[in-house]
Amino acid sequence: MSFDRSRLERSAVEAAPLVLGGILTHDGVSVRITEVEAYVGDGIDPGSHAFRGRTRRNASMYGPPGHVYAYFTYGMHTCANIVCSPEGTPSGLLLRGGEVVAGIELARSRRTTSVTDADLARGPARLTVALGIHLRDNGADLNTPPFDLTLPERPVADYLTGPRTGVSGPGGGAAFPWRFWIPDESSVSPYRRHPKA
């Protein structure tokens, strides 16, 4: 099932509530999205990879919307974002947490260190491992197999916002409450304030 790409042609801050509760499928595993972080760029958001403009690394963040922006972090993890905003405007939603709703045995085989099923996709690196997303998926269309994104018909009734996790400097402070999550979900990752936020 394809999604209406126009729903993502807005800032990631505005798109975040529309994505919560959506189902992302890749390579045999489906995850219900319970937590995201919004990032925008070009001098607006000091926590964003695109704060200082377009580079080879962040090019996928500039669109088109409904694609993947994947990047390597800490020398060991791949993280994935849903690209938002009209093409040419950098904006993305970091997938921070989700509940595995299909393909759980496959997700368990990929995430062998998870103690509980709630841990399988709790945290951005765990989520990409559970879904089998790799750096080579950077730029992939979420409307094209092996990806499938289904957005909820209506935004979730209740969600919470707060500072983003592990972001240093001003971008990690109270001025950017751009972490969005569904309350009382065991798949939401714990908040960790960066020491330099």
Helices and strands as residue ranges (DSSP letters): G 5-8, H 12-19, E 23-26, E 29-40, G 59-62, E 68-73, E 77-83, E 91-102, H 104-110, G 117-119, H 124-131, G 135-137, E 147-150, E 160-162, G 169-172, E 179-181
